[in-house]
Amino acid sequence: MAAVPASLFVIAGAVFAFTAVKLHRSPRYLFLAAFFMQIGVLLLLVASGALITPVSRLWPCLSIFAGLALIPAGWYHYGTARARFVVPSLAFVALGAAFLIFSLGIVPFSFRRFFLAWWPLLLVLAGIILTLVSFVAGGSSEESGP
């Protein structure tokens, strides 16, 4: 019975994929298709027993899935990889992976303790990444289009 919601997510993803490719040619529908299909596969893995971790501890996977779903949506929209989609995609994946490490208890300390100890370094890294992104985006005139 747990496979029913998973199947519904996969079916919804397939409907959005069809809508994206055949009817509207919209990257938004392709994003939703990839996102829903990934959720459906995760739920199918949990329902089949292939993953023994409860769904309540896998919530950071939603951030990872959102990041991974941005890649085909951006590629479909522009026909190539653009910083406008790749950078947020990588940020969502990295953030989700970091939260997943803490959610699954892989590290022996809490996220709160980690954040309180390392927030200055995280702030500096975020600034460096934003600076690099602005240089990359500023170097190509085609990036400023809609």
N, C-alpha and C positions, 0 to 999 in steps of 0.2 A: 504494500500500500504506500510505502514511502517513495516508491519510484514514480508515482503519479505526478507530484509537483515537479520532479526533475524532468520528466517527459514533457510536461507543459512548458517548461523553460526552453527546452530544446526545440519544441515545435514553434514557440513564439519567436525564437531566434531564426528559424528557417523562414518563417513568414516575413520577418523584417529583412532578411537577406534577399528574398524574392522581391519585396517592395523596393529595396534599395537599387537592385540591379535592373529590374524590368520596368518598373512603373515610374518612380520618382527620380531615380539617379541621384539620390541624396546621401552624402556621407553620414548624416545623422542616423539614418536607418541602418546603415552598415555598422556603425558603432553599436547601436542597440542589438543588432543581430549577433555580433561577436560577443558582446557582454552577456546576453541571455544564454547563448550556447555554452559559454564557459561556466556560468552558474549551473546550468543543467548538467553538464558533465561532472562538476564537483559534487552535486547532489546525488547523481547516479553512483559515483564512487563511494560516497558515504552510505547510501542505501544498500549497495551490494556487499558492503563489508570490506571493500578494498582499502578504505581509510578507516582506521579505528578511532580517530579523533572526532569528538562531537562537533557538529556544525557551529555551536556557540563559540568555540575556540578558533574557528576558521574565518571569522569575520574580516580579518585583514586581507583575505583573498579578494574581497570586493574591490579594494584599491588596486591590487595587482591586475585584476581583470579589466578594470577601467583603463589602466595604463596600456595594457596589451590591446584593448579594443580601439584605442585612439590611433594606433599605427596603421591598420588597414583603412580606417576612415580617412586619415590624412593622405595616404597614398592614393586612394580612390579619388579624392577631391582634386589633388594637384598632379597626380601622375608620377610623383617622385617624393622622396623623403624631404620634409621641410622642418626647420627648427621650430616652427609654430606648433607642430604636432609632436615631434620627437622629444623635445625637452619636457613638456608636461607629462608625456607618456613615461619617460624614464623617471621623473619625479614621483609619479603615482606608484610605479613599480618599486622603487627604492623605499618609499615610505611604507608601502604595504609589506614589503619584506622585513623591514625593521620592526614593524608592529607584530608581524607573524612570529618573529623570533621571541619576542616577549610574551605573546599570547600562548605559545606552545611550551613556554618554560624552558627553552633551550639554554638560556643564560641564567646564572644563579641569582640574579638581582632583578629588581622591579624596574619598569620603565621610568617611574617617578624618580627613583634613586639615580638612574643613568642620566636622565634629563637635568636634574639639579646639579650633577657633577660636571656635565659636559656641555651645557647650553652655550657658553661663550664660543667654544670651538664650532658648534653647530651653526651659530649665527655668522661667524667668519666664513665658514664653508658655503653657506647660502649666499653671502655677498659675493664671493669669488665666482660661484656658478652663475649668478645673475649678471655679473660683469662680463664673463666669457660669452654668455648668450647674447648680450647686447652687442658685443663686438662681431660675433658671427652673423647676427641678424642685420647689423648695420653695414656689413661688408657686401651684402647682396641686395641690389635694388629691387629684385623681383619679390623679396619677402614682404615688402610694404603693401602689397595688393590685398584685396579682400579674401 
